[in-house]
C-alpha cells in the first residue's frame, strides 16, 4: 500500500480525494494523509516516515509548497513530490521542478490525470526503494554505498543489523600486490591509483568468476570470502587464476622496472559473519571475523611473491585435486604453536 500526503489549505480537496479514490482506499492500494500547509506536512512526515509521496499546492499560509520542496529534499529525498498550481503559472512550476518536484498538475484538478500521475510517481518510488534494498543486501555494493543514501536508513534498522550475526563455514583469501608501496614513493598519484585499480580489476574478475565476493580493499591488498558448496576449491581456483593473470601482465610502459606479483594466504573454517560498524555513524561493514580470518591474513604475510600458502587442514581437503608442496612449520603472529603450511603450486 502506498501512503500519500496531500498538502493544501483548501479543505474541500480532502473530501474530493476521499470520494474519487474511495475504491483504492477500500482496497488498500492508497492511504491518504492530509495537511493544511508545508509546516504541518513536515510534522506529518516526521510522525509517519513511511510516507511515499507528497501532493502539494504551492500557495499556502505559514509555509508554501516551494519552501516545502526545499525542506523535503533535506528531510528525505526518497519521497517524491507532485505540485498542483494554477494553469499558466509557469514561473512557479519551473521553480518547483528545479527544486526537485517529480511532476505537476494544473488546477482545476483533473482526477483522471491525477490518478495516472500518482501511479507513475509511485512506480518511480517503488523502483527507488528496490534499488535501495538491493544496495543494502548486496555484499559487494555495500562497500560503495553513498552517505546520502545511508542517512535515510533508520538508526533502529542499523542497530538491528548490527545484531544480525551467524557462524558460517567459509574460506577467506588475502591477496597482496607485492612491492607496490615502493611505486607510491616515486610516481604521481594518478599513475599509482590507475595501476592499482587495473590490478584490482584483474583480481575481482577472477573472484567473481568463482562466485566469491570482495569483502574489502585494504591498501594494495584484497580480502575476499567464498561461501557455499566447494568454497575452498573455488577460492583456490580463483587464486591460481589471479596469480596467472597478474603474471601475464606486461611491464607497464610508464614503470618499466615494476613487474606485478601477488602473495596470497588462504584459510578455511568456521567464522562469524555479521554487520560490524557504528549505528551512530550509520556506517557498517558486512564482513567476517575470527581466528580463521586472522590465520588467512597471517599466511599471506608469510607468502613470498608468487606464493599461495594454505594450512595443513586446508591441504588435507584439497590434496586430491591440487598439486601442493610442503613448506614446513611456520610461526604466525599471536599463535602459540607453529603451523604446518603448504604451498599451492597448480
C-alpha positions, 0 to 999 in steps of 0.5 A, spaced: 500 500 500 502 506 498 501 512 503 500 519 500 500 526 503 496 531 500 498 538 502 493 544 501 489 549 505 483 548 501 479 543 505 474 541 500 480 537 496 480 532 502 473 530 501 474 530 493 480 525 494 476 521 499 470 520 494 474 519 487 479 514 490 474 511 495 475 504 491 483 504 492 482 506 499 477 500 500 482 496 497 488 498 500 492 500 494 492 508 497 492 511 504 491 518 504 494 523 509 492 530 509 495 537 511 493 544 511 500 547 509 508 545 508 509 546 516 504 541 518 506 536 512 513 536 515 510 534 522 506 529 518 512 526 515 516 526 521 510 522 525 509 517 519 516 516 515 513 511 511 510 516 507 511 515 499 509 521 496 507 528 497 501 532 493 502 539 494 499 546 492 504 551 492 500 557 495 499 556 502 499 560 509 505 559 514 509 555 509 508 554 501 509 548 497 516 551 494 519 552 501 516 545 502 520 542 496 526 545 499 525 542 506 523 535 503 529 534 499 533 535 506 528 531 510 528 525 505 529 525 498 526 518 497 519 521 497 517 524 491 513 530 490 507 532 485 505 540 485 498 542 483 498 550 481 494 554 477 494 553 469 499 558 466 503 559 472 509 557 469 514 561 473 512 557 479 512 550 476 519 551 473 521 553 480 518 547 483 521 542 478 528 545 479 527 544 486 526 537 485 518 536 484 517 529 480 511 532 476 505 537 476 498 538 475 494 544 473 488 546 477 482 545 476 484 538 478 483 533 473 482 526 477 483 522 471 490 525 470 491 525 477 490 518 478 495 516 472 500 521 475 500 518 482 501 511 479 507 513 475 510 517 481 509 511 485 512 506 480 518 511 480 518 510 488 517 503 488 523 502 483 527 507 488 526 503 494 528 496 490 534 499 488 535 501 495 534 494 498 538 491 493 544 496 495 543 494 502 543 486 501 548 486 496 555 484 499 559 487 494 555 494 493 555 495 500 562 497 500 560 503 495 554 505 498 553 513 498 552 517 505 546 520 502 543 514 501 545 511 508 542 517 512 535 515 510 536 508 513 533 508 520 538 508 526 533 502 529 534 498 522 542 499 523 542 497 530 538 491 528 543 489 523 548 490 527 545 484 531 544 480 525 550 475 526 551 467 524 557 462 524 558 460 517 563 455 514 567 459 509 574 460 506 577 467 506 583 469 501 588 475 502 591 477 496 597 482 496 600 486 490 607 485 492 612 491 492 607 496 490 608 501 496 615 502 493 611 505 486 607 510 491 614 513 493 616 515 486 610 516 481 604 521 481 598 519 484 594 518 478 599 513 475 599 509 482 591 509 483 590 507 475 595 501 476 592 499 482 585 499 480 587 495 473 590 490 478 584 490 482 580 489 476 584 483 474 583 480 481 575 481 482 574 478 475 577 472 477 573 472 484 567 473 481 568 468 476 568 463 482 562 466 485 566 469 491 565 476 493 570 482 495 569 483 502 574 489 502 580 493 499 585 494 504 591 498 501 594 494 495 591 488 498 584 484 497 580 480 502 575 476 499 570 470 502 567 464 498 561 461 501 557 455 499 558 448 496 566 447 494 568 454 497 575 452 498 576 449 491 573 455 488 577 460 492 583 456 490 581 456 483 580 463 483 587 464 486 591 460 481 587 464 476 589 471 479 596 469 480 596 467 472 593 473 470 597 478 474 603 474 471 601 475 464 601 482 465 606 486 461 611 491 464 607 497 464 610 502 459 610 508 464 614 503 470 618 499 466 622 496 472 615 494 476 613 487 474 606 485 478 606 479 483 601 477 488 602 473 495 596 470 497 594 466 504 588 462 504 584 459 510 578 455 511 573 454 517 568 456 521 567 464 522 562 469 524 559 473 519 555 479 521 554 487 520 560 490 524 560 498 524 557 504 528 549 505 528 551 512 530 555 513 524 550 509 520 556 506 517 557 498 517 561 493 514 558 486 512 564 482 513 567 476 517 571 475 523 575 470 527 581 466 528 580 463 521 580 470 518 586 472 522 590 465 520 588 467 512 591 474 513 597 471 517 599 466 511 599 471 506 604 475 510 608 469 510 607 468 502 613 470 498 611 473 491 608 468 487 606 464 493 599 461 495 600 458 502 594 454 505 594 450 512 595 443 513 587 442 514 586 446 508 591 441 504 588 435 507 581 437 503 584 439 497 590 434 496 586 430 491 585 435 486 591 440 487 598 439 486 601 442 493 608 442 496 610 442 503 613 448 506 614 446 513 612 449 520 611 456 520 610 461 526 604 466 525 603 472 529 599 471 536 599 463 535 602 459 540 604 453 536 607 453 529 603 451 523 604 446 518 603 450 511 603 448 504 604 451 498 599 451 492 603 450 486 597 448 480 
